[in-house]
Amino acid sequence: MSRLQHALLVGCLCGPIALPALPDVNGTQGPAAAVMSFNQAITNRKIDQLADHFMGGGVQFTLRPSHKGLAPQGVTSALHQHWATVAPVLFAATSSYVRRAEILDSRVEGEIATVWARISTETVLAGSTEKSSESFTEVYLLLDTPSGWKIVGIADNRPADDIGLAASDES
């Protein structure tokens, strides 16, 4: 694991220790707004808008397998590549996938920030009318850039699911 990946992992897992981000009331601006916008882009199925939220070299922390029955593929992956792979599968496997982010905490220290969010999802698999829901927590590490807050790391405690596995099993 590189020093950057190690620092990101420690920063994300140890929790926020800085002062609350100001102004960032109810996720209306600042790093929390970037997190809200990222989650809305997933709901809107806008892959190009997802990429706009990422800083080059960003890291996705996958602390456990994302899907039931799959072996772990490593703890870290390139953030952009992770979502460039996940989003098309997610969108093809579902007729509806809604993510709602509730900001639990947002902290800024200089040009870095952490945002903790409770993510609630509602999923309808393709070819089904049955709606399922999940709730989990994500922690985001962001960097303030001239073009706004960019996500440089994401870690979550999302439970394993089987979205996309049924379609790949049939191939």
C-alpha positions as CSV (number, residue, x, y, z in Angstrom):
1,M,0.0,0.0,0.0
2,S,1.4,3.4,-1.0
3,R,1.9,6.2,1.5
4,L,-1.0,8.1,-0.1
5,Q,-3.3,5.2,0.2
6,H,-2.2,4.5,3.8
7,A,-2.7,8.2,4.7
8,L,-6.2,8.2,3.1
9,L,-7.2,5.0,4.8
10,V,-6.1,6.2,8.2
11,G,-7.7,9.6,7.7
12,C,-11.0,8.1,6.6
13,L,-11.1,5.4,9.3
14,C,-10.0,7.5,12.2
15,G,-12.8,9.9,11.8
16,P,-13.0,13.6,11.6
17,I,-10.9,15.5,14.1
18,A,-11.0,19.0,12.7
19,L,-13.4,21.9,13.2
20,P,-16.8,21.8,11.6
21,A,-16.8,23.1,8.0
22,L,-18.2,26.5,7.6
23,P,-20.4,27.5,5.9
24,D,-21.9,24.1,5.0
25,V,-25.4,24.1,6.5
26,N,-27.5,21.2,5.5
27,G,-25.1,20.3,2.6
28,T,-25.9,23.5,0.6
29,Q,-22.3,24.4,-0.2
30,G,-18.8,23.2,0.4
31,P,-17.7,19.6,0.7
32,A,-21.1,18.3,1.8
33,A,-22.6,19.8,-1.3
34,A,-20.1,17.8,-3.4
35,V,-21.1,14.6,-1.7
36,M,-24.8,15.4,-2.2
37,S,-24.2,16.1,-5.8
38,F,-22.2,12.9,-6.3
39,N,-25.0,10.8,-4.9
40,Q,-27.6,12.7,-7.0
41,A,-25.6,11.9,-10.1
42,I,-25.8,8.2,-9.3
43,T,-29.6,8.5,-8.8
44,N,-29.8,10.4,-12.1
45,R,-27.7,7.8,-13.8
46,K,-25.2,10.4,-15.1
47,I,-21.8,8.6,-15.4
48,D,-20.1,11.7,-16.8
49,Q,-21.3,13.8,-13.8
50,L,-19.8,11.1,-11.4
51,A,-16.4,11.6,-12.9
52,D,-16.6,15.4,-12.4
53,H,-16.6,14.9,-8.7
54,F,-13.3,12.9,-8.5
55,M,-9.8,14.2,-8.1
56,G,-7.2,12.4,-10.2
57,G,-5.5,9.7,-8.3
58,G,-8.5,9.2,-5.9
59,V,-9.0,5.9,-4.0
60,Q,-12.0,3.7,-3.4
61,F,-11.6,1.7,-0.3
62,T,-13.5,-1.6,-0.6
63,L,-13.2,-3.0,2.9
64,R,-15.2,-6.2,2.2
65,P,-16.6,-7.8,-1.0
66,S,-19.4,-5.8,-2.5
67,H,-21.4,-8.8,-3.6
68,K,-22.5,-12.0,-1.8
69,G,-20.3,-15.0,-2.6
70,L,-17.4,-13.0,-4.2
71,A,-13.9,-13.1,-2.8
72,P,-12.2,-9.8,-1.8
73,Q,-10.3,-8.2,-4.7
74,G,-8.1,-5.9,-2.6
75,V,-8.7,-3.0,-0.2
76,T,-8.1,-0.2,-2.6
77,S,-8.8,0.7,-6.3
78,A,-8.6,3.7,-8.4
79,L,-11.7,5.8,-7.6
80,H,-12.5,6.8,-11.2
81,Q,-12.0,3.3,-12.6
82,H,-14.1,1.8,-9.7
83,W,-17.1,3.9,-10.5
84,A,-16.6,3.7,-14.3
85,T,-17.0,-0.1,-13.8
86,V,-19.7,-0.2,-11.1
87,A,-22.1,2.5,-12.6
88,P,-22.8,0.8,-15.9
89,V,-23.4,-2.6,-14.2
90,L,-25.6,-1.0,-11.6
91,F,-27.6,0.9,-14.2
92,A,-28.1,-2.1,-16.4
93,A,-29.1,-4.4,-13.5
94,T,-31.7,-1.9,-12.1
95,S,-34.7,-0.1,-13.5
96,S,-34.4,2.3,-10.5
97,Y,-31.7,3.0,-8.0
98,V,-32.2,6.0,-5.8
99,R,-29.5,7.2,-3.3
100,R,-30.3,9.7,-0.6
101,A,-27.4,11.1,1.4
102,E,-28.0,12.5,4.9
103,I,-24.9,14.4,6.0
104,L,-23.9,13.3,9.5
105,D,-20.8,15.4,9.8
106,S,-18.6,17.6,7.7
107,R,-15.2,18.9,8.8
108,V,-12.6,21.1,7.0
109,E,-9.0,21.7,7.9
110,G,-7.4,23.9,5.4
111,E,-8.0,22.5,1.9
112,I,-9.0,19.0,3.0
113,A,-12.3,17.8,4.4
114,T,-14.1,14.7,5.6
115,V,-17.8,14.2,5.1
116,W,-19.7,11.4,6.8
117,A,-23.0,10.5,5.2
118,R,-25.8,8.0,5.9
119,I,-26.8,6.7,2.5
120,S,-30.3,5.3,2.0
121,T,-31.0,3.4,-1.2
122,E,-34.2,2.2,-2.9
123,T,-33.5,-0.4,-5.6
124,V,-35.8,-2.0,-8.2
125,L,-34.0,-4.7,-10.2
126,A,-34.6,-4.8,-14.0
127,G,-37.6,-6.8,-14.8
128,S,-39.1,-6.6,-11.3
129,T,-41.4,-4.3,-9.5
130,E,-40.2,-5.2,-6.1
131,K,-38.4,-2.4,-4.2
132,S,-35.7,-3.1,-1.7
133,S,-33.9,-0.7,0.5
134,E,-30.6,-0.4,2.3
135,S,-28.9,2.0,4.7
136,F,-25.2,2.3,5.2
137,T,-22.5,4.9,6.0
138,E,-19.9,6.4,3.7
139,V,-17.0,8.6,4.6
140,Y,-15.6,10.9,1.9
141,L,-12.2,12.6,1.9
142,L,-12.2,15.7,-0.3
143,L,-9.7,18.3,-1.5
144,D,-10.6,22.0,-2.2
145,T,-9.4,22.7,-5.7
146,P,-9.8,25.8,-8.0
147,S,-12.8,24.0,-9.6
148,G,-14.5,23.2,-6.2
149,W,-14.4,20.3,-3.7
150,K,-13.2,17.0,-5.3
151,I,-13.5,13.5,-3.8
152,V,-10.2,11.9,-3.3
153,G,-11.3,8.9,-1.2
154,I,-14.5,7.0,-0.3
155,A,-14.9,4.2,2.2
156,D,-18.2,2.6,3.3
157,N,-19.8,-0.1,5.5
158,R,-22.3,-1.1,2.7
159,P,-23.6,-4.6,3.1
160,A,-23.0,-7.2,0.4
161,D,-25.7,-7.5,-2.2
162,D,-26.5,-9.4,-5.4
163,I,-27.2,-6.5,-7.8
164,G,-25.8,-7.3,-11.2
165,L,-24.9,-10.9,-10.3
166,A,-28.0,-12.5,-11.7
167,A,-27.4,-10.9,-15.1
168,S,-23.8,-12.1,-15.2
169,D,-24.7,-15.6,-14.0
170,E,-27.0,-16.0,-17.1
171,S,-24.3,-15.1,-19.5
